Amino acid sequence: SNQMLGHAGNIAYAISSRMPVHIPDAFIVDGVQNIKSKDGGTLNDTLPTAFNSIPLGSVFDTRALVKKIQTYGIQATVVPYTENIHGTLPCSWIETLGKSDSVLARDIMKAFVPSNVTKMITHEVMSVLLGEGKGGKKGQKPRPLEGGVCLHHRDGADWHNHCAIWENIPDGVWRHNCLEQGRRSISELVEERTSHLANKWILYVGDHAPPKELKAIYGRNVTSREEAYTSTRLLADVASYFTDMDFPSLPRDLGAVLDYFLCSDLPHFIGNSISTFSATQIARRDSLATWYNSQSIPLADFFKVYFIPIV
């Protein structure tokens, strides 16, 4: 989501400035940030290398993206990523997003559609989730698409570490809303936000398998993308569809882009507004979504496309 927002902000800024757009053909497959910046309050950006990235066009339909940019009368091309050129450029996507036209940036963000390979994989996973065809689990009843809820739940060690840094940035801003609202259980918060839905089922997007408390309440009607993989041989080695590089497991950001498009195909979304993945989904849905933590969407300070109810 950071990569997509970075592209969207820079492209929108270029369009408004009437400048040609050159899109580096690189997608970072594992962008985990581990190194703190000099101020100690943030983490350094991860840049593409030959070992952590694949062509952008293998994940997104770059032809469709270029055509969308050209509708604004701007020349756009996808160019090879070169470390000794692009690696020296400043990576300040939040600052550029803040200077760009937010509505235009959101429209460009929505123009990031899946490549044929990404589309094939997400279609296969969705077939499993809906209980269709050979992919459905034995004994599983078909699930209606209209009951589908994407739950983006951050609860891993890296998220708790991120929250510890986030909540203690020394700028006087109150930030203690990184985890579940009121420290309540995730199952209780989900039920509050979905009690009006009939035949609901949950796609769990998180750092680990769905929590036992959710499984205890929803049973088979809560599942993850990883669990869906086990139902079809076609998805035995997902990374191999994108690259010849050998990974011990599916890299984090490659899995995240699959989750992003799977969530985008579901009508309901519950996330964590601090996370850029969730904030991007909320923006994509024109704020027709909910989040299980509380209060604001920090990205709204730079990306002014959100409608947040006052309650």
Secondary structure as UniProt FT lines:
FT   HELIX           2..16
FT   TURN            17..18
FT   STRAND          21..24
FT   STRAND          27..28
FT   TURN            38..39
FT   TURN            50..52
FT   STRAND          53..54
FT   HELIX           56..58
FT   HELIX           62..70
FT   TURN            71..73
FT   STRAND          76..79
FT   HELIX           83..86
FT   TURN            87..88
FT   HELIX           93..99
FT   HELIX           102..110
FT   HELIX           116..129
FT   TURN            130..131
FT   HELIX           133..135
FT   TURN            138..139
FT   HELIX           145..147
FT   STRAND          148..153
FT   HELIX           157..167
FT   HELIX           181..183
FT   HELIX           186..194
FT   TURN            195..196
FT   STRAND          201..206
FT   HELIX           212..218
FT   HELIX           219..221
FT   STRAND          222..224
FT   HELIX           225..229
FT   TURN            230..231
FT   HELIX           233..235
FT   TURN            236..237
FT   HELIX           238..241
FT   HELIX           252..264
FT   STRAND          268..271
FT   TURN            273..274
FT   HELIX           276..284
FT   TURN            285..287
FT   STRAND          290..291
FT   HELIX           298..301
//
